[in-house]
Amino acid sequence: MDSETSELGLALAHLRGADPVLARVIDEHAGFDPRGWLRELPVTGSFGALIFMVTGQQLSVRSAASILGRIRDLFGGQLPSPAALLAADPADLLTTGLSRRKVATLRAVAEQYADGSLSDDMLRAMSDQEILDRLTTISGIGPWTVHGMLIVALDRADVVLPGDLALRKAIQRAYQLSHLPSQQEVLQIAEPWRPYRSLATAYLFQVALDDPGTPLPEKQQQ
């Protein structure tokens, strides 16, 4: 058994013991690879993850995927580097379906990577809260975007996305709630999952995908 498999086993044992509802969800998804979907993303590093997350703000997964595809087409089949994005005509970025606000946000982010104010190495050395505080100083970047980047690019273990509509719907279904939980309720439910909230979140996203009546994520936070 390698260290990654052993660590996953310990995390799952913790979650099963901490939350009986989550224990049932885990048992119903035997063999689920909680990071399998990440390996399919066309994302490299934190800048690519921020492109992915900013693109997905306020959109369904399907719409965001279409726009990401057009962005990749614009840049030769891959997501752009900070320098390439800054060199592109903003009008060309708008043709992908990005809004003017999102183009402005991505350019602001790219400028900070290009001038060295941000880097993968810098972010890896920071705590989750430090990254949240740092990135949300950029207009158009909110907690939802940062939390997603922490999972996608930095593989942080203890992240939850309380503003994510699909997660809230999955929690409503799994916990048989009579209402869509608020962000605060999501955080309260997730508290026993520490320090493995990212893993628990991955399983609950799978609950959302299991239910054909549950729409894919839409109208997300920034």
Secondary structure as UniProt FT lines:
FT   HELIX           3..18
FT   HELIX           20..28
FT   TURN            29..31
FT   TURN            34..35
FT   HELIX           36..39
FT   HELIX           45..56
FT   TURN            57..58
FT   HELIX           61..74
FT   TURN            75..77
FT   HELIX           82..87
FT   HELIX           90..94
FT   TURN            95..97
FT   HELIX           100..114
FT   TURN            115..116
FT   HELIX           120..124
FT   HELIX           128..135
FT   TURN            136..137
FT   TURN            139..140
FT   HELIX           143..152
FT   TURN            153..154
FT   TURN            162..163
FT   HELIX           165..174
FT   TURN            175..176
FT   HELIX           183..190
FT   HELIX           191..193
FT   TURN            194..195
FT   HELIX           197..210
FT   TURN            212..213
//
